[in-house]
Structures are given as structure tokens and as C-alpha cells.
Amino acid sequence: MSETLFEASEAWEGDPLQPGLEDPTPWEIVATLTRAEREKRVEFLIDQAHEIHSDATKLAEGKQITANVILFSGGNDSTVLGHLFKDIATHAAHANTGIGIEATRQFVRDTCTSWGLPLIEKHPPTSYRDLVIERGFPGPAMHFKMYQRLKERCLEQVRRDLVPNGRRQRVVFIAGPAPRRISTPQRHPSL
């Protein structure tokens, strides 16, 4: 019999109606909220997302923001994010790694068209197939390297397209949770 000392929800001390950024609300707690409480929570989360974007634009430190770009994979998270930010965004970007489902890529294209949002679709310089042939199938330890090769390099292409002057201009990428390792402004000054 497997028993834990306590459930995650018992140890959590936050406010489910106004959650912080560091400690997500356990699903067991969210599931107990009434409809009115869930609606209040969602409104708070939407406001929080817009505050995060506002804070990110302040990090440009006097540089001109040339674009606000939704990173749009076509999954649930990026679709919701797109709905929340489609009025702020100037573009959407899709990293077409070549290994996804064509129907998902078409969904991204169609959704951007319906939003009136220009889509920038980029392909990585080296395909997943070529990377597997060269290095073998990636295990968990190689996840970040594959992310970098397949997606991050596409984002670099988007940034180069939208930022003609890296010393004076910036682009804001609007995305959900980042992978464990992410580029920093020191490494990519125009991000």
C-alpha cells in the first residue's frame, strides 16, 4: 500500500482565487471551487497574464518594441494564449518542425487568418529526420538540445525578420511555460 505523508493540497498555502506565479494551485483545490469562484479565478489569471506582458515590455529598457509575437503551436495552451493576446499581438509564429500533424499546422494557419493575425511559419535549418540520422533517437537527456535545434532556431529566424536593428529594437515573444533552460537576454540581446 502506497501512502504519502500528506497530499499536495494539504501543504499548499496560497489563495486559489488569486494564485501566485511560483506555486501553482493543486488541481484538487481548483476542483472544489464553485462556478462563481472559478470565473473570478479565470478573470484574475487573465489580468495576471496581461501584467506579465506589460512587465516584459518594460524589460526592453528604452528599446523600440517592433512586434508582439504569439508563439502558436496549435495546442490547447497556445490557442488559449492566442485568444487572450490576439488584440495585443502583431504576429503569430509557428515553428514547423516537420514532425507534427499537418492538420495541426492547418489549424494554426486557419486560426491566424480568422484572427486577422499575420503568421510567420519557420522551418528549422536541420530537419528532425536528419538530426536522428546524424545523432540517433534523442532520449530525455537530449530533449533540450532537440528543442534548441528544432524550435529555438526557428524563433531566431523570426526575431531576425522582425528586428532590423538589434541594438535599438526588441521583439516580445508571448508564450506559455518555458522549457527548463531558456535563452537569456545576455545570450540573445534582441529577445
C-alpha beads as a LAMMPS data file, in Angstrom:
LAMMPS data file: protein, C-alpha beads

191 atoms
190 bonds

1 atom types
1 bond types

-500.0 500.0 xlo xhi
-500.0 500.0 ylo yhi
-500.0 500.0 zlo zhi

Masses

1 110.0

Atoms # bond

1 1 1 0.000 0.000 0.000
2 1 1 1.415 3.335 -1.030
3 1 1 0.576 6.224 1.249
4 1 1 2.034 9.699 1.264
5 1 1 2.578 11.712 4.400
6 1 1 0.162 14.348 3.129
7 1 1 -1.478 15.401 -0.105
8 1 1 -0.065 18.333 -2.067
9 1 1 -3.291 20.235 -1.469
10 1 1 -2.837 19.923 2.309
11 1 1 0.628 21.512 2.151
12 1 1 -0.368 24.317 -0.225
13 1 1 -0.978 27.671 1.464
14 1 1 -1.930 30.019 -1.387
15 1 1 -5.178 31.683 -2.396
16 1 1 -6.847 29.705 -5.205
17 1 1 -8.725 32.806 -6.356
18 1 1 -5.525 34.853 -6.667
19 1 1 -2.727 32.355 -7.329
20 1 1 0.885 33.441 -7.379
21 1 1 3.343 32.685 -10.147
22 1 1 5.697 30.441 -8.224
23 1 1 3.398 27.888 -6.607
24 1 1 0.592 26.537 -8.828
25 1 1 -2.730 25.744 -7.189
26 1 1 -3.174 21.961 -6.859
27 1 1 -5.943 20.672 -9.098
28 1 1 -7.690 19.141 -6.085
29 1 1 -8.267 22.641 -4.723
30 1 1 -9.363 24.122 -8.062
31 1 1 -11.857 21.254 -8.450
32 1 1 -13.621 22.273 -5.234
33 1 1 -14.265 25.861 -6.365
34 1 1 -17.799 26.946 -7.223
35 1 1 -18.588 28.224 -10.709
36 1 1 -18.530 31.829 -9.468
37 1 1 -15.145 31.236 -7.783
38 1 1 -13.733 29.624 -10.954
39 1 1 -14.915 32.605 -13.010
40 1 1 -13.277 35.007 -10.560
41 1 1 -10.080 32.910 -10.709
42 1 1 -10.028 32.999 -14.526
43 1 1 -10.508 36.779 -14.561
44 1 1 -7.606 37.131 -12.139
45 1 1 -5.403 34.838 -14.256
46 1 1 -6.192 36.829 -17.416
47 1 1 -5.284 40.086 -15.662
48 1 1 -2.119 38.432 -14.348
49 1 1 -1.137 37.331 -17.874
50 1 1 -1.526 40.882 -19.182
51 1 1 0.567 42.227 -16.273
52 1 1 3.321 39.749 -17.157
53 1 1 3.283 41.022 -20.741
54 1 1 3.411 44.616 -19.527
55 1 1 6.388 43.778 -17.290
56 1 1 8.129 42.051 -20.205
57 1 1 7.818 45.122 -22.406
58 1 1 9.417 47.200 -19.647
59 1 1 12.489 44.923 -19.836
60 1 1 13.207 46.408 -23.265
61 1 1 14.810 49.299 -21.343
62 1 1 14.003 52.091 -23.777
63 1 1 14.339 49.979 -26.902
64 1 1 11.593 50.074 -29.521
65 1 1 9.275 47.047 -29.458
66 1 1 8.911 46.119 -33.130
67 1 1 6.485 43.238 -32.580
68 1 1 4.472 41.263 -30.039
69 1 1 4.518 37.682 -31.280
70 1 1 2.349 34.824 -30.019
71 1 1 4.226 31.521 -30.191
72 1 1 1.468 29.344 -31.611
73 1 1 1.940 25.567 -31.744
74 1 1 -1.739 24.834 -32.257
75 1 1 -2.077 23.066 -28.910
76 1 1 -4.587 23.954 -26.217
77 1 1 -2.258 26.212 -24.218
78 1 1 -1.091 28.321 -27.154
79 1 1 -4.630 28.540 -28.554
80 1 1 -5.936 29.944 -25.265
81 1 1 -2.948 32.277 -25.063
82 1 1 -3.665 33.410 -28.607
83 1 1 -7.266 34.222 -27.732
84 1 1 -6.077 36.242 -24.731
85 1 1 -3.455 38.226 -26.640
86 1 1 -4.740 38.407 -30.226
87 1 1 -5.631 42.087 -29.765
88 1 1 -2.137 42.930 -28.483
89 1 1 -0.167 40.676 -30.832
90 1 1 1.196 41.943 -34.126
91 1 1 2.098 38.448 -35.388
92 1 1 1.934 34.772 -34.565
93 1 1 4.893 32.454 -35.080
94 1 1 4.827 28.718 -35.675
95 1 1 7.929 26.530 -35.593
96 1 1 7.155 23.920 -38.226
97 1 1 9.467 21.127 -37.129
98 1 1 8.167 18.798 -39.832
99 1 1 7.237 16.123 -37.297
100 1 1 3.816 17.407 -36.292
101 1 1 0.455 16.651 -37.801
102 1 1 -0.450 18.620 -40.933
103 1 1 -3.993 19.151 -39.620
104 1 1 -2.488 20.973 -36.616
105 1 1 -0.396 23.206 -38.862
106 1 1 -3.514 23.940 -40.941
107 1 1 -5.434 24.750 -37.750
108 1 1 -2.710 27.286 -36.866
109 1 1 -2.923 28.863 -40.323
110 1 1 -6.733 28.988 -40.334
111 1 1 -6.937 30.367 -36.794
112 1 1 -4.448 33.136 -37.534
113 1 1 -6.419 34.039 -40.661
114 1 1 -9.663 34.218 -38.652
115 1 1 -7.944 36.439 -36.066
116 1 1 -6.510 38.678 -38.778
117 1 1 -3.050 37.971 -37.382
118 1 1 -0.088 37.556 -39.758
119 1 1 1.509 34.129 -39.311
120 1 1 5.247 33.624 -39.603
121 1 1 5.900 29.923 -40.157
122 1 1 9.532 28.872 -39.997
123 1 1 11.337 25.574 -40.555
124 1 1 14.495 24.600 -38.668
125 1 1 17.710 24.617 -40.699
126 1 1 18.177 20.883 -39.988
127 1 1 15.199 18.516 -40.039
128 1 1 14.328 16.145 -37.197
129 1 1 14.937 13.247 -39.575
130 1 1 18.455 14.470 -40.372
131 1 1 19.201 15.019 -36.680
132 1 1 18.096 11.457 -35.849
133 1 1 20.198 10.021 -38.681
134 1 1 23.196 12.056 -37.523
135 1 1 22.860 11.544 -33.741
136 1 1 20.344 8.747 -33.132
137 1 1 16.950 8.997 -31.445
138 1 1 17.050 11.527 -28.615
139 1 1 16.481 10.337 -25.085
140 1 1 15.299 12.507 -22.177
141 1 1 18.765 13.987 -21.729
142 1 1 18.650 15.325 -25.294
143 1 1 15.215 16.996 -25.055
144 1 1 16.647 20.481 -24.638
145 1 1 19.103 20.007 -27.500
146 1 1 16.273 18.926 -29.822
147 1 1 14.135 21.858 -28.631
148 1 1 17.019 24.181 -29.386
149 1 1 17.664 22.715 -32.824
150 1 1 14.039 22.443 -33.923
151 1 1 12.249 25.356 -32.267
152 1 1 14.669 27.896 -30.855
153 1 1 16.421 28.292 -34.186
154 1 1 13.051 28.999 -35.827
155 1 1 12.473 31.727 -33.240
156 1 1 15.866 33.203 -34.077
157 1 1 14.734 33.414 -37.714
158 1 1 11.516 35.175 -36.635
159 1 1 13.482 37.615 -34.497
160 1 1 15.844 38.410 -37.387
161 1 1 12.843 39.047 -39.673
162 1 1 11.174 41.434 -37.217
163 1 1 14.148 43.223 -35.647
164 1 1 16.214 45.040 -38.261
165 1 1 18.299 46.868 -35.628
166 1 1 19.210 44.619 -32.677
167 1 1 20.849 47.493 -30.795
168 1 1 17.717 49.623 -30.721
169 1 1 14.813 47.239 -31.198
170 1 1 13.243 44.239 -29.478
171 1 1 10.506 41.707 -30.100
172 1 1 8.315 40.312 -27.313
173 1 1 7.551 36.605 -27.649
174 1 1 4.303 35.697 -25.892
175 1 1 4.382 32.076 -24.793
176 1 1 3.287 29.668 -22.130
177 1 1 5.645 27.922 -19.698
178 1 1 9.228 27.815 -20.909
179 1 1 11.386 24.720 -21.083
180 1 1 13.769 24.221 -18.188
181 1 1 16.608 26.040 -19.932
182 1 1 15.816 29.137 -21.948
183 1 1 17.801 31.778 -23.750
184 1 1 18.578 34.838 -21.715
185 1 1 18.745 38.455 -22.844
186 1 1 22.522 38.318 -22.383
187 1 1 22.785 35.492 -24.939
188 1 1 20.199 36.919 -27.357
189 1 1 20.135 40.673 -26.767
190 1 1 17.164 41.400 -29.044
191 1 1 14.772 38.943 -27.330

Bonds

1 1 1 2
2 1 2 3
3 1 3 4
4 1 4 5
5 1 5 6
6 1 6 7
7 1 7 8
8 1 8 9
9 1 9 10
10 1 10 11
11 1 11 12
12 1 12 13
13 1 13 14
14 1 14 15
15 1 15 16
16 1 16 17
17 1 17 18
18 1 18 19
19 1 19 20
20 1 20 21
21 1 21 22
22 1 22 23
23 1 23 24
24 1 24 25
25 1 25 26
26 1 26 27
27 1 27 28
28 1 28 29
29 1 29 30
30 1 30 31
31 1 31 32
32 1 32 33
33 1 33 34
34 1 34 35
35 1 35 36
36 1 36 37
37 1 37 38
38 1 38 39
39 1 39 40
40 1 40 41
41 1 41 42
42 1 42 43
43 1 43 44
44 1 44 45
45 1 45 46
46 1 46 47
47 1 47 48
48 1 48 49
49 1 49 50
50 1 50 51
51 1 51 52
52 1 52 53
53 1 53 54
54 1 54 55
55 1 55 56
56 1 56 57
57 1 57 58
58 1 58 59
59 1 59 60
60 1 60 61
61 1 61 62
62 1 62 63
63 1 63 64
64 1 64 65
65 1 65 66
66 1 66 67
67 1 67 68
68 1 68 69
69 1 69 70
70 1 70 71
71 1 71 72
72 1 72 73
73 1 73 74
74 1 74 75
75 1 75 76
76 1 76 77
77 1 77 78
78 1 78 79
79 1 79 80
80 1 80 81
81 1 81 82
82 1 82 83
83 1 83 84
84 1 84 85
85 1 85 86
86 1 86 87
87 1 87 88
88 1 88 89
89 1 89 90
90 1 90 91
91 1 91 92
92 1 92 93
93 1 93 94
94 1 94 95
95 1 95 96
96 1 96 97
97 1 97 98
98 1 98 99
99 1 99 100
100 1 100 101
101 1 101 102
102 1 102 103
103 1 103 104
104 1 104 105
105 1 105 106
106 1 106 107
107 1 107 108
108 1 108 109
109 1 109 110
110 1 110 111
111 1 111 112
112 1 112 113
113 1 113 114
114 1 114 115
115 1 115 116
116 1 116 117
117 1 117 118
118 1 118 119
119 1 119 120
120 1 120 121
121 1 121 122
122 1 122 123
123 1 123 124
124 1 124 125
125 1 125 126
126 1 126 127
127 1 127 128
128 1 128 129
129 1 129 130
130 1 130 131
131 1 131 132
132 1 132 133
133 1 133 134
134 1 134 135
135 1 135 136
136 1 136 137
137 1 137 138
138 1 138 139
139 1 139 140
140 1 140 141
141 1 141 142
142 1 142 143
143 1 143 144
144 1 144 145
145 1 145 146
146 1 146 147
147 1 147 148
148 1 148 149
149 1 149 150
150 1 150 151
151 1 151 152
152 1 152 153
153 1 153 154
154 1 154 155
155 1 155 156
156 1 156 157
157 1 157 158
158 1 158 159
159 1 159 160
160 1 160 161
161 1 161 162
162 1 162 163
163 1 163 164
164 1 164 165
165 1 165 166
166 1 166 167
167 1 167 168
168 1 168 169
169 1 169 170
170 1 170 171
171 1 171 172
172 1 172 173
173 1 173 174
174 1 174 175
175 1 175 176
176 1 176 177
177 1 177 178
178 1 178 179
179 1 179 180
180 1 180 181
181 1 181 182
182 1 182 183
183 1 183 184
184 1 184 185
185 1 185 186
186 1 186 187
187 1 187 188
188 1 188 189
189 1 189 190
190 1 190 191
